[in-house]
Amino acid sequence: MRRTLLVLSAILLACFGVASAQQGSTPKKPDSGEPQMTPDDAAKKNPIAPTPEGLAEARKLYGYHCAMCHNKNGDGKGDLAVEMKLDLHDWRDSSSIEKMTDGELFFIVSNGKGKMLGGEGDRTPEKVRWNLVNLVRSFGKKGVGD
Ligand code: HEC
């Protein structure tokens, strides 16, 4: 009987160990309540090919909602960014964001991140958000976007 109890408690302990280890690895919601990017989000491919029309539409919105921080030319030195002392990527150098996937950029455009609050998810159609990703990438290509 003693033995069985011992074995049982050993099994129970092992189970708890696994359970708490799993709990430790699940991403915790940060205090800010910011949405968390999943691997699926990051793996998304841009379904919208860049076209002059699509980029023009995105550029218009960019002028109202993004340029105060990321600046008209994408160098990250917009008035608000300077005021807030934000250290933003200079997108004119495409290597600044080449390690980020389109899915990651799209997620940030849609949900914001850190001091970039909210994002466009609630107010801008998905297609235009993908075009914003195209626009952001275009700053790093010579002769486009300036
Ligand atoms: C209040 C200033 C602010 C505004 C307005 C803003 N952003 Fe950002 N943006 C940031 C900051 C800060 C980051 C870096 C966030 C981080 O990594 O913590 C960022 C990051 C990004 C990124 C990820 C790539 C990178 O360089 O880190 C993209 C893409 C982006 N912004 C696009 C946009 C678009 C498109 C708009 C307009 C719809 C916009 N942002 C409006 C501040 C801003």
Residues whose N, C-alpha, C, O or C-beta is under 5 A from the ligand:
A	BS01	HEC	H65 C66 C69 L86 H89 L105 I108 V109 K113 G114 K115 M116 E120 L132 V136
